[in-house]
Amino acid sequence: MERSVLMTNHDPRTMRQELERVRAWAIEQLAEGTERPWSVYQYMKLREAAESILAGMDVAKPMEDSEKASPDRGDSLRLLRSADEQVH
């Protein structure tokens, strides 16, 4: 596998492509059947981790700017005092 430059860009499409590439590489290593037993387990964990992250990416949908909380709409978080802290 060719070494690539560290990803500093958090573009979801690029991250997905890289994860898919890593998953495919791990599957290839497992398919060859030439790895030592301890490394087979590590490739299996790598494949499973990549698949889990990719599945999470499929479920998670970034919020559009129009969907994000807005103080003007009153749907943003606010810090409130607890009943114990309130001044009497």
N, C-alpha and C positions, 0 to 999 in steps of 0.2 A: 504494500500500500504506500502510495506516495505521500510524503508529509506535506501538509498544507499550512498556510499562514494562520495564526490564531485568529479566531473570529472576533472582531470587535464590533461588527455590525449585528444588530439584533433583529434583522429582518426575518420574520417567521418563515417565509418561503425558503430562504437560505438555510436556516436552522433545520427545517424539515428535510431538505435535500441532503444535508450533511448527516443527519440521523439515519436516513434511508441508506446512504452510502455505507455508513458504519455497520448497520444491521446486515446489509448484503455481504459485506466483507466477513463478518462473523459467521454467517451462514456458509459462505464458501470455505472458510477454515474448518468448520465442522464437517462439511461434505467430503473434504479431502481425506479425512480419517487418518492423517499422519501425525496429529498432535499428541503430546503426552497426556495421560489421564487428568492431571491437575489443570492443564491448560484447556482441555475440553470443557471442564466445568466453568472456567472463567469465560470462555466464548459463549457458553449457554447463558450465563448471567448477563453478559453484554447484550446478546440478542434480545433477551427478555426485557432488559431495562430500556433498550431502544424502542421495542414494541410498545411498552407501557407508556413511555413519553409520547410517542406518536399517537397512541390512542387518546391520551389526554389532550393533545393538541387538536384532535378531531372534535372532541367534545367542547372544549373551551373556545369561546368566540370573543375576540376583542370587542370592547364596547366602542361604538361609534361616538364621535365627539358630541353628537346631539343627545346621546343616551347617558352621558356622564353626569354625576351629581353637580348641581349648580346651586350656589348660595342664594341666587335670585329666586329659584323655584322652591326653596325651603326643604330640599331633600338631601342636603349635605349633613355630615355628622356635626354634632355640637357637644361640647363638654359641659356637663351638668354637675352640680355639687350633689353629694349623697345626703341623705337625711341627717346623718351624723355630723356632717361638716357645716350644715346650714346655720347661720347666725340667728339667734332667737331674740 
